[in-house]
Amino acid sequence: MKAFFRILMFSLAAMMGIAAPALAEPAETPALQYARQGWTAEDRQVFYTTSQGSHMMPYAWFKALRRLDADAPFGGDHLQRYGYLGNDKSAANPEALPVGFVIDGDAASGFLGMTCAACHTAEIAYQTGAVTQRLRIDGAPATADFQLFLTELSAAAKATLQDSNRFQQFARAVLGSRFSLARADALKTDFAGWADQFGAFMDKSLPASPWGPGRLDAFGMIFNRVAGKDLGIDANFKVADAPVSYPFLWNASRQDRTQWNGGVPNGLFVNALGRNTGEVFGVFADFSPRKLPAAPLVDYSRNSVKFAGLQHLEEKIAILKPPPWPFALKQDLVDRGQGLFAQYCSGCHAEKPLPHDRWLTPVNAVGTDPKAFSGAGRSSQSGVLAGALSPNPPGSTLANPALTVDILATAVVGALIDEAFPLPPRLANPNGGVWQAIRKDQLELLQISQNADSALLLLDPAARANLKAHIAERLANMFRLPAPDQAPAYESRVLHGIWATAPYLHNGSVPNLWELLTPPAQRKPSFMVGSKTYDPVNVGYVTDSSPYKDGTLVVGASAAPGNSNSGHDYGTALSDDDRWALIEYLKQL
């Protein structure tokens, strides 16, 4: 075929009396590479495609939805225009959805949802000669623009309802051979109900000044979802305007607490289930708690959370290793930087061993932006959860109003306990995700070997009560700030793989490691975000271009609240030579 094409081109050129063009062979696109992080290809696909119970919208509707800016399906480019990463079609991904987008159910009747992989998988691009290489890094913060995706999804839905031609095209795609005017009218009613609530949620939640690529106000969105939408209390909504960068996932299971503000006790699989259940509640899970006649009991079972999926994902994350630095290192600088790290960084970021192979994760006030810290202290009406048993502290009842973190903790722990110890006539599922976690944690929860028969815990009333008490104790103070009365403080993590987690600080306000080691007053007042092109010198992404229209992040004196790049001035008085040495050491952690 190539030979025929060349002959044809030369023949046409001769007939037209012009010189034949020089036909260069198209350059081959290098295969996607994966950082060496201890996962098999199967592990990776589990992370990318396992449903957590997120129900964003019926998948058939999403597949039929059209873009506003192009005559194409909304998901036709695999959402790459928002920075999400492609994933090949396979048995686990039959619709070739992007990384972290899944169908809960089947394509005909299931729901489109998201998983943690959408926000915690990165890809860097770099040059080898004239060839662009791509390296996938699992567990690293994504550079995707989540707010742009949500805004345009909502706008496309509204336009579909308002434009009769657009809706007819949508209805025929959804209904296929079942199309009729009556079915189309029924579909319009259902679709309008979804679009109205989804659009209203976004209108009440998304800030006028966009988060920008690679960031979101995670707690603000979770609070709005649970305390606002799920409890049906409009007054509980607040604009989610305290954006943070996505944290990296490797080594997360070894920390004694997680989340940027350190508000989640950690170390057991049941802790991880609690943390991740809160995440799924925020990312479109169905949740409809109802008060039972026997006060203070509440039924939390009406939720779509896939606890087994969450446990399966957490077990994968527990074995995920930090990505090794993919470029050459200068060993003399590494050796010199080691001493500088011990002097300037180890007080907060060194490995501080705890029992059971855990690490201490200090929560320190270092002068960084206070918005995410203060936002976690808001209060809300408790609604149907008022008076419910609460884990904060265990055995207490939820006040009204209450701290929103306590409302969230009550909902999360209630859902876990209901799944593991359901009220009659429901029976516990010994193979469910919560019981999988309990079996993994038996030694630390009850000093019982993991090989012991956990069925006895299901059957014996005294053992059940004892276990529930231990779980409540380990989940106590979930989502609460560890030191709410001190200056705004955030967790100080062990820095393994830190090179792959730019931009830096909890709110992503510093573009690279070089700038993080400069005095705050000398840091760039703005820079562009969202590029996947890596800068191995300064250690971060390039900052002079962005694929997004909202790709400029203002972080200096004129920054909006939540975007300040101040604070964390450690190592900023070093000479340039010492800074480069410290950075070289940080690369290889």
ABEGO torsion letter per residue (X at the ends): XAAAAAAAAAAAAAAAGBBBBBBBBBBBBBBBBBBBAGBBAAAAAAAAABBAGBBABBAAAAAABBBAABBBBAAAAGGAAAGBBBBBBBAABAAGBBBGBBBBEBAAABBBBBBAAAAABBBBBBBBEABBBBBBBBGBBBABBAAAAAAAAAAAAAAAAABAAAAAAAAAAAAEAABBAAAAAAAAAAAAAAAAAAAAAAAAABBABBAEBGBBBAAAAAAAAAAAAAAGBAAABBBBABBBBBBBABGAAABABBEAAGABBBGBAAAAAAAAAAAAAABGBBBBBBBBABOABBBAABBABBAAAAAAAAAAAAABBBBBBABBBBAAAAAAAAAAAAAAAAAAABBBBBBGGBBBBBBBBAGBBAAAAAAAABBBBAEAABGBBBAOBBGBBBBOBBBAAAAAAAAAAAAAAAAABBBOABBBBAABAAAAAAAAAAAAAAGBBAABBAAAAAABAAAAAAAAAAAAAAABGBGBBABAABBBBBBBBBABGAAAAOBBEAAGABABAAAAABBAAABBABBBBGBABBBAAAGEBBAABBABAAABBBABAABBBGABABEGABGAABBAAAAAAAAAAAAAX
